[in-house]
Amino acid sequence: MKSFNTNIKLNFYKNFLFILVIVLSFFGCIMIYSATVCRAYPNYTFLKKQIIAIVIGTILCGFTSYLKPKILKKITLPLFIFTIFLLIAVFFFPKVKEVHRWIPLPFLGNFQPAELAKVVSILLIAKFLDSYRSKIINGEKKFWILFLMIFTLCVLIAIQPDLGFPLIIFCTFFIILFVYSVKLKHLLKAFMLILIFFTLAFFSKPYRVKRILSLNNSQKYQKETAYQLNQSILSLSRGGFYGCGITKGIFKEFYIPELHTDFIFSLIGEELGFLGSSLVILAYVFFAFLGFSLFYKLSHSENGFYGSILALGITLSIILQAYLSISVVTKLFFPKGIGLPFISYGGSSIVINFLSIGILMSISNNKS
């Protein structure tokens, strides 16, 4: 009877997760329409590509939901090697916006391998913890092999350059291992190495230092790194409580660059106000509740250990990205290009995030 009730709850969580991400994606299309079409010079390209990405992502989600855990474990290492190959391959393609982050795909636009690395890192952690739990907890050789693999992914992303994804990957890595009782002294050693890595990465690029300084001195850097932040705050303040109305925002007209991607939350605040912004945040809180509930139920069920790690990792990854994206727009974090999951424009992000939801549904299906 207890197992039957657990299965019903797992089905409830996975079904609501899928419905929620579909709603968020549909809402994202509305905001992308407002940001790119309802303006002086309309552009339908972004909306069309986003809809195509959602369709592809939904199909991929459905396919992934039928994969058994043993298949996921078996493809993890090949996927890791493939991701390393893609992260190196980006340097052989022309720069886009002065950085090497994307691989052009015929008819589909650009693919960002860093998005795939985010999911692969979670699959790696789950595989290693499931196979070598005691060795990982005690900080033996397998712990450092896992750390080195995650570190390799992050270094390749960092030199593109991009520190947003490495931050999300490392945070997810440490939280998962902490939750699963890895000894603190081993985590601290790894943390010190990561701290050195981020310190060197920050100070290797002068503009990153300026971005940090601009948080406390936005007037000094208002024409440089603080420009988007200042415009974002003005956009949010214009929205008031109820907003100026969908499609009626004015800051999309040349005031905020990349509004349909990294700064889409400022458009939500301007057009839907504090009320609409709060509902979006509550949607992510509900996503966290469903994901962490799935993690809890799997961790307390028979043979649910591997699935519980995946549920925790995927939920953390998406929620951390949402938190960082909103924090940047509201000037709680230094300027960094991080899109809002399922809402911001970005084909790679949409497809990979739907893939992640498919994995969550897969582990729920195989427990049911």
C-alpha positions in Angstrom: 0.0 0.0 0.0 2.9 2.4 0.9 4.6 1.6 -2.4 1.3 2.3 -4.3 0.9 5.7 -2.6 4.5 6.6 -3.4 3.9 5.8 -7.1 0.8 8.0 -7.1 2.8 10.9 -5.6 5.7 10.4 -8.1 3.2 10.5 -11.0 1.6 13.7 -9.5 5.0 15.4 -9.2 6.2 14.5 -12.7 2.9 15.4 -14.4 2.8 18.8 -12.7 6.4 19.4 -13.5 5.8 18.8 -17.2 2.6 21.0 -17.1 4.5 23.8 -15.3 7.4 23.9 -17.8 5.0 24.0 -20.7 3.2 26.9 -19.1 6.5 28.7 -18.5 7.6 28.1 -22.1 4.3 29.4 -23.5 4.6 32.5 -21.3 8.2 32.9 -22.5 6.9 32.9 -26.1 4.5 35.7 -25.2 7.4 37.8 -23.7 9.7 37.1 -26.6 6.9 38.2 -28.9 6.6 41.4 -26.9 10.4 42.0 -26.9 11.1 41.3 -30.6 7.9 41.8 -32.6 6.0 44.5 -30.7 8.5 47.3 -31.3 9.5 49.9 -33.9 11.4 47.3 -36.0 9.7 43.9 -35.5 11.6 40.7 -35.9 9.8 37.4 -36.1 12.9 35.2 -36.3 13.4 34.8 -32.5 9.8 33.8 -31.9 9.8 31.2 -34.7 13.1 29.7 -33.5 11.9 29.6 -30.0 8.7 27.7 -31.0 10.7 25.2 -33.0 13.0 24.7 -30.1 10.0 24.0 -27.8 8.6 21.5 -30.2 12.0 19.7 -30.5 12.5 19.9 -26.7 9.0 18.4 -26.1 9.7 15.5 -28.5 13.1 14.9 -26.9 11.5 15.1 -23.4 8.9 12.4 -24.4 11.6 10.1 -25.8 13.9 10.6 -22.8 11.1 9.8 -20.4 11.1 6.2 -21.6 14.8 5.6 -21.0 15.6 3.3 -18.1 18.2 4.2 -15.4 20.6 1.6 -16.6 20.6 3.2 -20.1 21.2 6.6 -18.6 24.2 5.1 -16.6 25.5 3.4 -19.7 25.5 6.5 -21.9 26.9 8.9 -19.3 30.6 8.4 -20.1 30.1 8.5 -23.9 28.1 11.7 -23.4 30.9 13.2 -21.3 33.5 12.5 -24.0 31.1 13.8 -26.7 30.5 17.0 -24.6 34.3 17.5 -24.2 34.6 17.2 -28.0 31.9 19.8 -28.5 33.4 22.2 -26.0 36.7 22.0 -27.9 35.0 22.2 -31.3 33.5 25.6 -30.5 37.0 27.2 -30.9 37.1 26.1 -34.5 34.0 28.1 -35.5 33.8 31.8 -35.9 33.1 33.9 -32.9 29.6 35.1 -32.2 29.5 38.4 -30.2 33.2 38.2 -29.6 33.1 34.8 -27.9 33.4 31.1 -28.8 30.2 29.5 -27.3 28.2 28.2 -30.1 28.3 25.7 -32.9 26.2 26.6 -36.0 23.7 23.9 -37.1 22.1 23.9 -40.5 18.5 25.1 -40.4 18.4 25.1 -36.5 20.7 28.0 -35.6 23.4 27.8 -33.0 23.9 25.1 -30.4 25.6 25.9 -27.0 27.5 22.9 -25.7 27.8 24.5 -22.2 24.0 23.8 -21.8 24.7 20.1 -22.4 27.6 20.1 -20.0 25.3 21.2 -17.3 23.2 18.0 -17.6 26.2 15.7 -18.2 27.8 16.9 -15.0 24.7 15.8 -13.1 24.7 12.5 -14.8 28.3 12.0 -13.9 27.7 12.9 -10.2 24.8 10.4 -10.1 26.7 7.6 -11.8 29.8 8.0 -9.5 27.8 8.3 -6.3 25.6 5.3 -7.2 28.6 3.1 -8.2 31.2 4.3 -5.6 29.2 5.8 -2.8 31.6 4.9 0.1 34.7 5.9 -1.9 33.2 9.3 -2.8 32.1 10.0 0.7 35.5 9.2 2.1 37.3 11.3 -0.5 39.2 8.5 -2.1 40.5 8.3 -5.6 37.1 8.1 -7.2 36.1 11.5 -5.6 39.0 13.2 -7.2 38.4 11.5 -10.6 34.9 12.9 -10.5 36.1 16.3 -9.4 38.6 16.3 -12.2 36.0 15.4 -14.8 33.7 18.2 -13.6 36.6 20.6 -13.4 37.6 19.8 -17.0 34.1 20.7 -18.2 34.1 24.0 -16.3 37.6 25.0 -17.5 36.6 24.4 -21.2 33.5 26.6 -20.6 35.5 29.3 -18.8 38.0 29.9 -21.6 35.2 30.5 -24.1 34.9 32.8 -22.0 31.9 32.1 -19.7 31.8 31.8 -15.9 28.1 31.6 -15.5 27.7 27.9 -16.3 30.8 26.9 -14.3 29.3 28.7 -11.3 26.0 26.7 -11.6 27.8 23.4 -12.2 30.2 23.8 -9.3 27.4 24.9 -6.9 25.3 21.9 -8.0 28.3 19.6 -7.5 29.0 20.8 -3.9 25.4 20.9 -2.8 24.7 17.3 -4.0 27.9 15.9 -2.4 27.1 17.8 0.8 23.6 16.4 0.9 24.9 12.9 0.4 27.3 13.2 3.4 30.7 13.6 1.6 33.1 14.5 4.4 33.5 18.2 4.8 37.3 18.2 4.8 37.3 16.7 1.2 34.7 19.3 0.0 36.8 22.1 1.5 39.9 20.9 -0.4 37.9 20.9 -3.6 36.4 24.3 -2.7 39.8 25.9 -2.3 40.8 24.7 -5.7 37.6 26.1 -7.2 38.1 29.4 -5.3 41.6 29.7 -6.9 40.2 28.9 -10.3 37.5 31.6 -10.1 39.9 34.2 -8.6 42.3 33.7 -11.5 39.5 33.7 -14.0 38.0 36.9 -12.6 41.3 38.9 -12.6 42.4 37.6 -16.0 39.7 39.8 -17.6 39.6 43.5 -16.6 35.9 43.8 -17.6 34.9 41.2 -15.0 36.5 43.3 -12.2 34.6 46.3 -13.5 31.3 44.3 -13.4 31.8 43.6 -9.7 32.8 47.2 -9.0 29.7 48.5 -10.9 27.4 47.0 -8.3 28.4 49.5 -5.7 29.4 52.3 -8.1 26.9 52.2 -10.9 27.3 55.9 -11.7 31.1 55.6 -12.4 30.5 52.7 -14.8 27.1 53.7 -16.1 28.3 53.9 -19.7 30.2 50.6 -19.5 29.3 47.5 -17.4 26.6 49.2 -15.3 24.5 50.4 -18.3 22.3 47.3 -18.6 21.9 47.2 -14.8 20.8 50.8 -14.5 18.4 50.5 -17.4 17.0 47.3 -16.0 16.2 48.9 -12.6 14.5 51.8 -14.4 12.5 49.3 -16.4 11.4 47.4 -13.3 10.5 50.6 -11.5 8.4 51.8 -14.4 6.2 48.7 -14.1 5.0 49.6 -10.6 2.6 47.1 -9.1 0.5 46.1 -12.1 2.8 46.9 -15.0 2.2 49.0 -18.1 0.6 46.2 -20.0 1.8 43.3 -22.2 3.6 44.6 -25.4 3.5 48.2 -24.0 7.0 48.4 -22.6 9.3 51.1 -23.9 12.7 49.8 -22.7 12.9 47.2 -25.4 13.4 50.1 -27.9 17.2 50.3 -27.8 17.5 50.9 -24.1 18.3 47.3 -22.9 20.5 45.1 -25.2 19.6 41.4 -25.2 16.3 42.0 -23.6 14.8 38.8 -25.0 17.6 36.7 -23.5 19.5 37.6 -20.4 17.3 40.5 -19.3 13.8 39.3 -20.1 12.8 39.5 -16.4 13.2 43.3 -16.6 10.6 43.3 -19.4 8.3 41.1 -17.3 8.7 43.7 -14.5 8.0 46.6 -16.8 4.9 45.1 -18.6 3.5 43.0 -15.8 4.7 44.8 -12.8 5.5 43.6 -9.3 2.5 41.3 -9.5 3.6 39.5 -12.7 7.2 39.3 -11.5 6.1 37.7 -8.2 4.0 35.1 -10.0 7.0 34.2 -12.2 9.1 33.8 -9.0 6.4 31.7 -7.4 6.3 29.5 -10.5 10.0 28.7 -9.9 9.4 28.2 -6.2 6.6 25.7 -7.2 9.1 24.0 -9.6 11.6 23.7 -6.7 8.9 22.2 -4.5 7.9 19.6 -7.1 11.6 18.8 -7.9 12.7 18.5 -4.3 9.6 16.5 -3.4 10.5 14.1 -6.2 14.0 13.9 -4.7 12.7 13.2 -1.2 10.2 10.5 -2.4 12.9 8.7 -4.5 15.5 8.9 -1.7 13.1 7.1 0.7 12.0 4.5 -1.8 13.6 1.1 -2.7 16.2 1.4 -5.5 15.6 5.1 -5.8 19.1 6.3 -4.8 20.3 7.0 -8.4 17.1 8.7 -9.3 17.1 10.9 -6.2 20.5 12.3 -7.2 19.3 13.1 -10.6 16.2 14.8 -9.2 18.2 16.8 -6.8 20.8 17.8 -9.3 18.4 18.8 -12.1 16.2 20.8 -9.8 19.1 22.6 -8.3 20.6 23.4 -11.7 17.4 25.0 -13.0 16.6 26.9 -9.8 20.1 28.2 -9.4 20.0 29.5 -13.0 16.7 31.2 -12.4 17.9 32.7 -9.1 21.1 34.1 -10.8 19.2 35.4 -13.8 16.7 37.3 -11.6 19.5 38.5 -9.3 21.5 40.0 -12.2 18.4 41.9 -13.4 17.5 43.2 -10.0 21.2 44.2 -9.3 21.8 41.6 -6.6 24.5 40.0 -8.6 27.1 41.4 -11.0 26.2 41.6 -14.7 26.4 38.1 -16.3 24.7 36.7 -19.3 22.4 34.1 -17.7 19.0 33.4 -19.3 15.8 32.6 -17.4 15.0 28.9 -17.8 12.1 28.1 -20.1 11.3 31.8 -20.6 14.4 33.5 -22.1 15.1 33.1 -25.8 17.6 30.4 -26.5 17.2 27.1 -28.5 20.0 25.2 -26.7 18.6 26.2 -23.3 15.0 25.2 -24.1 16.0 21.8 -25.7 18.4 20.8 -22.9 16.1 21.9 -20.2 13.3 19.8 -21.7 15.8 17.0 -21.9 16.3 17.4 -18.1 12.6 17.2 -17.5 12.5 14.1 -19.6 15.2 12.5 -17.3 13.0 13.5 -14.2 10.0 11.8 -15.9 12.1 8.8 -16.7 13.2 8.1 -13.2 9.6 8.6 -12.0 8.3 6.2 -14.7 10.7 3.5 -13.7 9.7 3.8 -10.0 6.1 3.7 -10.9 
